[in-house]
Amino acid sequence: MKRLGAILRWTLTAGVALSLLAFAASARWVAAAGWDTIGETSGRIAWLLPGRIRLRWESNPARAPLFFGAYSWDRGDEQFLWWGSYQMGDGDFELELPLWMPAVACALPATVLWVRRVRSRRAGHCTGCGYSLDGLRSGAACPECGATPTPSP
């Protein structure tokens, strides 16, 4: 369970970092990537636009099997998108999400997991479950989970 918590904690932290990096990059550059599903007539396209990501599923794409492009962007009057939007029609679907949404969606549980980890490592508490070991003799096993303290070198 500890390993799963560590993997989840670091995955969410990486999600926050990637979202913030994409947000910073989107202020200067625009990028697009797309792909067709082999053997099907549907395609997917993702754009990194100022402050947002746009995902599009097309029912009849007229694109190469795989493409990627990035270029410098003079935004002109285009503003950052602060709220999401979607469009549907003729088998196509398009979703735009501001990049702060995935950052917050990853940051909240990551913060909870990091705080829980720090609290469980406090002096006088069990390293396995965080239970207070006050009143127990030194080196005694935790009455809550049975973990024994590791001797310090």
N, C-alpha and C positions, 0 to 999 in steps of 0.2 A: 504494500500500500504506500510505503514511503517513496519507493521508486516511481510509482505512478504519479504521486503528488509532485515529485521533482520534475518529471517529464512535462506534466501539465503546467506547472509554474513557469518553466523555461520556455515552453511553446507559447504561452500567453504573453510572456515578456517579449519574445521575438516578434509576435504579432503587433504589439504596441510599437516596437522599434521600426518595423517595416512600414506600418501605417504612417508614422511620423516622417520617415525618410521619403515615402511616396508623396506626402503632403508638401514637404520642402522641395522636392524635385518638380512637382506639378506647378510651382510658382514660375518656373523658368522653361520647362520642356513639356512637350506633349508626346505621348508614346501610344502605339497601337499594336496589338497582336491578335491574330485570328487563326482559326483552324476549321477545317471541315471534318465531319465525322465520316470515316471511310465507309463507303457502301451506302451512305444515307444522303438525303438531299437537305440536310440541315447543317448550319455552320454556327460558330460562336466567335464573337469578336469582343475584345476588351480594350478600352481606351483609358489612358491616364490623362485627365483633363485638369484644368486649374481647380484644385481643392476637392476633386471628386474622381470617382471611377465610374465608367459606363460599361455595362455588360449588355450584349445584344445576342439574342438567339434568332437566327434567320431560318425560315423554312426553305427558301430557294436562294442560297448565296451565289453570287457571281464573283467568287474570290479564288485565289490560289489555295492549294491545300494547307500551306502554312506561310504566314508572313509576319514580319515584325518591322516596325519603323519608329524612329524617334527624331524629333527635330525641335529646334529652338522655337519659342512661341512668343509672339507679340500679342498679348491678350486684347489690346485695344479696350473696348468697352465691356468685354465679357467679365462677369463677376464670379467670385467663388460661390459654389452652391452650398447652402447651409442646411437644407432639408432635402430628403430624398424624393424621387419621382419615378414613375413607371408609365410605359405605354404598351398597349397590346393592339394587334390588328393583323389580319391576313396570315395568321400562323407565326407572326413575328412577336418577339417580346423584348423590351428594352428596359433596363433598370439603371438608375443613376443613384449612387450613394456618396454622400460627402465622406471624405476620408477621416473625419473626426469620429464617425459612428463606429467603424471597426476598432479604432484606437481606444475609445471608451469601453466598447464591448469586451475588449481584451484586458484593459487596464483594471477594471473593477474586480474581476475574479483573481487576477494576478496579484493585486494589492492584498486581497484577503489571504491568499495562499502565502505570500511573503510575510505578512504580519503573523500568521499562525506559526510559521516556521521560526521566526525570531522569538516569539513568546514561548515556544516549546524548548528553547535553548537557554532559558534564563537559569541563573544559578539557583540551586536548591529545588529544581524541578526535574522531573523525569525527562530524559532525552527522547524517550519513545512516545509518550502520550502527553507530557506537559503537566502531569499531576504534581502537586506540591509535596515534597519529601520532608517538610518540617516535622520535627518530632521523631523521626526515624534515626536509628543508629547509622553511622557512616558506613557506606558500602552495602547497605541493605537493599534487597530487591524492591522494586516498586509494587505496592499492594494493588494498584489498579491494573497494570498490564504485565507485571512480572519481569520487566526488563531490569538487568543489573547494570550498575554504572561501570564504565570502563576506567581502569586505573590510569591516572595521568603519569607520563614518563618523568 
